[in-house]
């Protein structure tokens, strides 16, 4: 049986996992990052709010992001159920308007992984992760492709699949309403949008349309239903999102309506927060602080969403 050892073992090389790896390496911790996906898959992309700029600067990838030449937007169109459409700008300062990005997901992931590798983090592609390695009283690592990867802490950045939470039988708390999301991209110019994204509210959810600058648009549709196509995207949180030897990052820790929380920004912040706590706090304090941060983010966002949508969601359910 082959064995590898690191201070921090991260499952998943998306934004959350890479942000954690970069932060941990800058703090002097050794990092192994396992990525199951064999090769990057085509994805519609990420709509990034201007608020990502200081985060990407902190991670050391801002210049590389700008150099990608992704389409920029200065705000978004909002359309109500009555069809009325208004434009909301992000804002501006003495340097000009604040701009967001419509970032290609594959290229964004590539520059984040390049930063991890440049700092000495080890990125290893594996066919699958098979099992959790249990220590005396904590998660001690995982087994993947016949190799034991041991670490002081395992960070799960596997997204909504929450692989580690499933293996540890953690209890998920779900909030109504049931929601399903579909997404993709299509050939559609939409010149009337002037290159700016459109958010359209519907009685049963919402539609999102983001011009890509090449005659195509990325789109997403959320419907408040438990049936039909798409991905189950109901509000869900693991209150035990950190514990002895593990942390859950991004969507692995909690899922929210994408219209209420910027998923990429939240993923990046969760990775930075977890790695910072690991480098600066004793384990019990780090676990407690992270749990509180995730819970406050989730509970506040859900309360604000209910107020904004006029929803009177029933009590939480456990699953």
N, C-alpha and C positions, 0 to 999 in steps of 0.2 A: 504493500500500500504506500503510494507516494504521499508526501506531506509537505505543506507550505505553511509558513507562519507570517503574520503581519500584526501590527497594532490595530488596524481597522480593516475589516472585510466588508465590501459593499456589493450588494446584489442589484445589478441594473446600471447601465451606463447612459441613462437619460439625463435631463437637466438636474434632477435632485441628486442622483448618484455622483455626477461629475462635480457639482457644487460642493458636496461633502468631501470628495476626494481632494479637490483643489485646496479647500480650507484646511483639511487635515495635514496635507503635505506641507503647506506653508507654516503649520505649527510644529513641524518636525516629526510627525508621526508617519510610520511606514504604512502603505496602502496597497491592497490588492482589490481590484474591481473585476467582478465576474459578469460577463455579458453573454446571455444565452442566444440572442438573435445572431444568426450566422452572417447576415449582411444587411445593410440599411435597406428599408422598404420605402417605396414612394408614399408620401403622406401629404395631405393638403397644406400643412404648414401651421405656423403659430402666429397669431395676432398679438403683438407685444406692445403694451402700454409704455409711454415715455418713462414711467417710473422704473423700468428695468435698467436705465443707464447707470445709476450709481452702483447697482448690484453687479453688472457686467464689468464696471471699472474695478470694483473690489476683487473680482475674480481674475482680473488681468486679461480679459478678452474683448474689451470694448472696441479697440482699434481694429481687431480682426473681424468683429461683427460689422462695423461700418464698411470695411473694405469688401464685404460680400456683395454690396450693391443691392440689397433687398429693397423692395418697394417701401416707401415711407408714406405715412398718412398723418394729417394734422388734427384729426378728430374722427367723429363718426356720425352717421345719419341715424336718427331714431324715428321709427314709424309706429304710431299707435294702432289699436284695433280698428279705429275709424278711417285709417288710411292717411291721416295727416302726418307729414314728414318734416322734421326740422334737423338742422345740423348743429352739433355740439362740438366746439373746438376744445382741444385739450388745455389750451392756455398758451402763454408766451412770457418771455422775459426780455431783458435788454439785448439778448443775442438773437431773438427772433421767436417764431412759433415752436412749441414743443412738438416733437414728431415721434410717432410710434413706428414699428416695423411690421411688415408681413414677411416673416422669416421662413424659409424653406427648412423643414424639420431635419432632413438628412444633413444639410450643410451646417445647420446650427449644432447638431450633435457632433459632427466631425470636428468643428473648431473647439468645442468643449473637451472632447477626448484628447485632442492634440495638446491642449493646455495641461491636462492631467499627466500625459506622457512626458511633456517637457519639464514637469516638476519632479519626475522620478516615480510617479505612480505606475503600478503594474496593471495593465488591462489584459485580461485573459478571456478568450472566447471559449465557451464550453457548450457541449451539446445539450446538457440539462443539469439542473441541480437536483440531487436525489433525496437528501436527508439533512436534518439538523443534527449537529454534534452537541450532545449534552455534556456540560461539565458537572462539577459537584453540585452547584446550585445556580448555574447560569448557562445561557447559550454560549457554546465554546467555538462554534464555527459551522461549516457545512461540508457535505461530501458531494463532489461533482466530478463526473468522468473518471471515477476510480481514484480520485485524489482527495485527501483530507485537507481542507483549508481551515486553519485554526487562527483565531484572533481574540484580542481582548474584548472586542465588541463587533457585532454584525449589524450593518445598516441595510434595511430592506427598502430598495428603491424600485420595486417591481410594479409600481403603479397600482391601478385599481384591482389587479389580481391579488395583491397583498399575500404573496407566497408564504412569508414567514408567519404572518398572523394565522393563516390556515393551519400550518404545521404545529403551531403552539396552541391551537384551539382557543384563540382569543375571541371574546364576545364582541360582536358588532352591534352597535346601537344605530338603528335606522329611523329616520324622520320622514313623515309623509310630506308631500305626495309622492307616489310612484312616478318615475321619470325614465324615459328612454331617449337616447341621442343617436342620430345618424350623421355622418359627415362624408365629404368627398370634394371633388372639384369638377368643373365643367367648362366648356367653351362658351363664354358669354361675355361680351365686351362691357355692357352697361355704362355707356359714356355719361349718362345723366348723374352717375355717382361721383364723377370727377376723381376717380381713384381712391375714394374714401369708403370704408366699410359701412354696411347697413345692418342695423338691428331692428327687426320687425316683431313687435309684440302680437301675440295671438291669444285667444281665450283659452286655448289648450296648451300653451307653451310659447315658443318663439322660434324665429328663423334668423340666421346670420349669413351674410354674404360679404366676401372680402375680395376686391379686385386684385389680381396678381401682376398686372402691368403688361401681360403678354397675350391679351385676349381671352384669358381664363379667369374664373372666379373660384375661390374656395368657399365652401358652404357647410353649414351645420344646422340641424333641425332638432329641437327638443320638444317632445310631446309628453304631457302629464298623463301617462297611462302605464299599466303593468303588462300590456299585451302589445303585439306587433313587432316590427323589426327594430334593429338597432341595438345599442348597448344599454344595459341596466345602469342608470346613473342617478339613483335616488340618493338623497342626503344620507351619509353613513360615516360613523366615527368609531374607531377603536379607542376607548378611553385609556386602555393599557397600551398606548402607542410606544411606550418605552418601558424597559424593565431590566432585569439582571442580564447583561450581555447583549442587549439588542435595542434598536430604535427603528421605528417605521417612518419613512419619509414621504412627503408629497401625498399623492392619492392613495398610497398604501396606508397612511395614517387616517385620512379623512377624505371623503368625496363630497363635493358641493356642486350646486347648480353653477355651470360655467359663467352664467350671466351675473352671478353674485360674487365671484372670486376669480381672479386671473390665475389659471392653473399653472402656467410656467413660472410666473413670479412667485407663487406660493411654493412650488417645488424647489426653486432655487433657494428661497429663504429657509425652508425646512432643512435642506442639506447644510447650509452655512450654520444655522442655529445648532443643529445636533453636533457637528464637528467642533464648533467653538466650545460648546459645553464640555465635550469629551476632553478637550485640551486644557480647560481652565478650571473645571470643578471636579470634586470627588463624585464617584458614581451615583450614590443615592441622591445627592443634590442635583446632579445633571438630569437624572431620570425624572425627579419631581418637577424641575423647572420646565423640561420639555413637555411633559404631560399637561401642565397648566397652560403653556403657550398654545398648544394645539387645541385644547378644550376651549380656551377663551376665543381663539380665532373662529372655530366652528360655531360655537354658541352665539357669538355676536353676529356673525355673517348670516346665520339662519334667522335670527330675530329681525335683522334689518331686511332680509329678503321677504319675510312674512309681512312686515309693515308696508314695504314697497309694493308688493303684489296684492295686498288686501286679503291674503290667505289666512285662514284660521286652521292651521294644520293640527291634527290630533296628536296625542302624546306619542313619545318615542316608543319604538318596539325593539326588542332584542332579536337578533338572528344569528 
